[in-house]
Amino acid sequence: MPDHLHFLIGLRPNIALSDLIRDIKSCSTAFIKSQKIGPHSFSWQEGFGAFSYAKSELSNVANYIDNQQQHHHKTTFREEYISLLEEFNIAYDPKYLYEFYE
């Protein structure tokens, strides 16, 4: 998707999620800038969202990610993200959500 990414990652408990995301953002930014990909300056937004799933749900989550383009014909990223926050009972203040581009 042009405005967000989904990762399906198996993470060992001795690895901090925030460290992994920091490394992904740092390395991908360096790569994009070194390759001069796109006409504009690239940077990630602050923060990230992470949700955990049971191993029995992995194929459903992978299928969901594979079908993002079809999914977003019906649901925007903003709607999707808020729906996940609510599904996982995560309290949030809308003023601290991402800057959504629609």
C-alpha positions as semicolon CSV with decimal commas, in nm:
position;residue;x (nm);y (nm);z (nm)
1;M;0,000;0,000;0,000
2;P;0,129;0,350;-0,070
3;D;0,061;0,482;0,282
4;H;0,136;0,192;0,519
5;L;0,300;-0,148;0,557
6;H;0,201;-0,469;0,727
7;F;0,469;-0,704;0,857
8;L;0,405;-1,056;0,978
9;I;0,701;-1,129;1,202
10;G;0,786;-1,413;1,436
11;L;0,969;-1,243;1,721
12;R;1,173;-1,410;1,991
13;P;1,099;-1,285;2,343
14;N;1,454;-1,158;2,395
15;I;1,415;-0,901;2,113
16;A;1,244;-0,573;2,195
17;L;0,981;-0,484;1,937
18;S;1,075;-0,116;1,948
19;D;1,438;-0,209;1,865
20;L;1,325;-0,418;1,568
21;I;1,104;-0,139;1,433
22;R;1,384;0,117;1,486
23;D;1,620;-0,102;1,283
24;I;1,365;-0,161;1,006
25;K;1,295;0,211;0,976
26;S;1,663;0,308;0,991
27;C;1,786;0,051;0,737
28;S;1,498;0,104;0,494
29;T;1,540;0,483;0,509
30;A;1,912;0,453;0,438
31;F;1,841;0,217;0,145
32;I;1,570;0,440;-0,005
33;K;1,790;0,748;0,022
34;S;2,099;0,573;-0,118
35;Q;1,901;0,443;-0,416
36;K;1,727;0,779;-0,467
37;I;1,390;0,601;-0,485
38;G;1,109;0,846;-0,561
39;P;1,114;1,216;-0,639
40;H;1,056;1,329;-0,278
41;S;1,248;1,316;0,046
42;F;1,158;1,004;0,245
43;S;1,096;0,970;0,616
44;W;0,884;0,749;0,839
45;Q;0,616;0,886;1,066
46;E;0,683;0,854;1,438
47;G;0,550;0,551;1,615
48;F;0,405;0,222;1,498
49;G;0,122;-0,015;1,574
50;A;0,182;-0,378;1,666
51;F;-0,070;-0,653;1,727
52;S;-0,006;-1,012;1,829
53;Y;-0,189;-1,316;1,703
54;A;-0,202;-1,681;1,800
55;K;-0,004;-1,923;1,585
56;S;-0,335;-2,074;1,472
57;E;-0,426;-1,736;1,313
58;L;-0,107;-1,695;1,106
59;S;-0,256;-1,812;0,776
60;N;-0,555;-1,578;0,820
61;V;-0,325;-1,283;0,896
62;A;-0,100;-1,365;0,599
63;N;-0,406;-1,386;0,372
64;Y;-0,529;-1,053;0,508
65;I;-0,193;-0,891;0,430
66;D;-0,179;-1,049;0,082
67;N;-0,518;-0,899;-0,001
68;Q;-0,456;-0,541;0,115
69;Q;-0,538;-0,380;-0,219
70;Q;-0,881;-0,543;-0,237
71;H;-0,942;-0,477;0,132
72;H;-0,867;-0,105;0,098
73;H;-1,118;-0,061;-0,181
74;K;-1,376;-0,098;0,099
75;T;-1,190;0,026;0,408
76;T;-0,939;0,310;0,449
77;F;-0,619;0,268;0,649
78;R;-0,763;0,498;0,917
79;E;-1,075;0,281;0,949
80;E;-0,864;-0,034;0,951
81;Y;-0,627;0,094;1,220
82;I;-0,903;0,219;1,450
83;S;-1,087;-0,109;1,403
84;L;-0,775;-0,300;1,515
85;L;-0,729;-0,074;1,818
86;E;-1,089;-0,136;1,918
87;E;-1,074;-0,511;1,846
88;F;-0,770;-0,540;2,075
89;N;-0,929;-0,312;2,339
90;I;-0,651;-0,056;2,312
91;A;-0,747;0,283;2,452
92;Y;-0,641;0,570;2,227
93;D;-0,682;0,942;2,185
94;P;-0,756;1,034;1,821
95;K;-0,524;1,335;1,841
96;Y;-0,228;1,096;1,881
97;L;-0,310;0,875;1,583
98;Y;-0,100;0,875;1,268
99;E;-0,129;1,142;1,006
100;F;-0,355;0,956;0,764
101;Y;-0,342;1,034;0,392
102;E;-0,666;0,965;0,212
